[in-house]
Amino acid sequence: MKLDWLVIRSEAISFRIDRRVPLMLICLAVVIVVAMVMNVGRGEYPISPWDIVKTVFGLNTGNPDHAFVIHNLRLPRTLVAFMVGVAFAISGTIFQGLTRNPLADPGIIGINAGASLAAVTVIVLFPSAPIYTLPVSAFAGALLMAVLIYSLAWNNGSSPILLILMGIGLSAIASAFTSLMITFGDIYDVSNALVWLAGSVYGRTWEQVFSFLPWLIRPLAEFILCYDNWFS
């Protein structure tokens, strides 16, 4: 049986991908760009796709309002939504490779519950904390949950079934504590926490874009370089 693979080797990395992947990535990139342009153009103040492209590249469209609407209001929230989607895709793919289960994801195994509990705790108990503490706390909560799951599931080796079962149990515990924080917290802080839990790109600014970017670039680079190790 002949495998259609593209192999890239050097002293630093060894990379192997299906020859169909580059074409698929190009098609997906085109679809993503078109979707982002359409998203930026929609709203109470519609903007044509051509004017969006010209504004992004710094060209004059004859309307000074375009730059403000695109750069200050719509482009940051679109980029945040895009980066969140990339993060979800990477995390889901990694967990499917680790557990050898095509249905596994951070939500099922309990990682999301740990991140949510830590972030809600910061929002409710420390409402004046800087915005960059939210991703730090969420990462710390997810890391702690991952360590607990892996430690409890270790039985002379790691088992994908035990990982999932422990994840489900610890997820229920973390969700219960999250509900407790929401029930007894200040109503204004709880509202912010609920918005964070539900997920929203409303009012996102460049501050959120740049605070999220470092948490995405390195995992994405490591995932690409270690792709063979995840699924070998």
Secondary structure, DSSP 8 states (H G I E B T S, - for coil): ----EEEEE-SS-EEEEETHHHHHHHHHHHHHHHHHHHHHH-SSS---HHHHHHHHTT---S-THHHHIIIIIIHHHHHHHHHHHHHHHHHHHHHHHHHT-TT--HHHHTHHHHHHHHHHHHHHH-TTS-TTHHHHHHHHHHHHHHHHHHHHH-SSS--HHHHHHHHHHHHHHHHHHHHHHHHHS-HHHHHHHHHHHH---TT--HHHHHHHTHHHHHHHHHHHHTHHHHH-
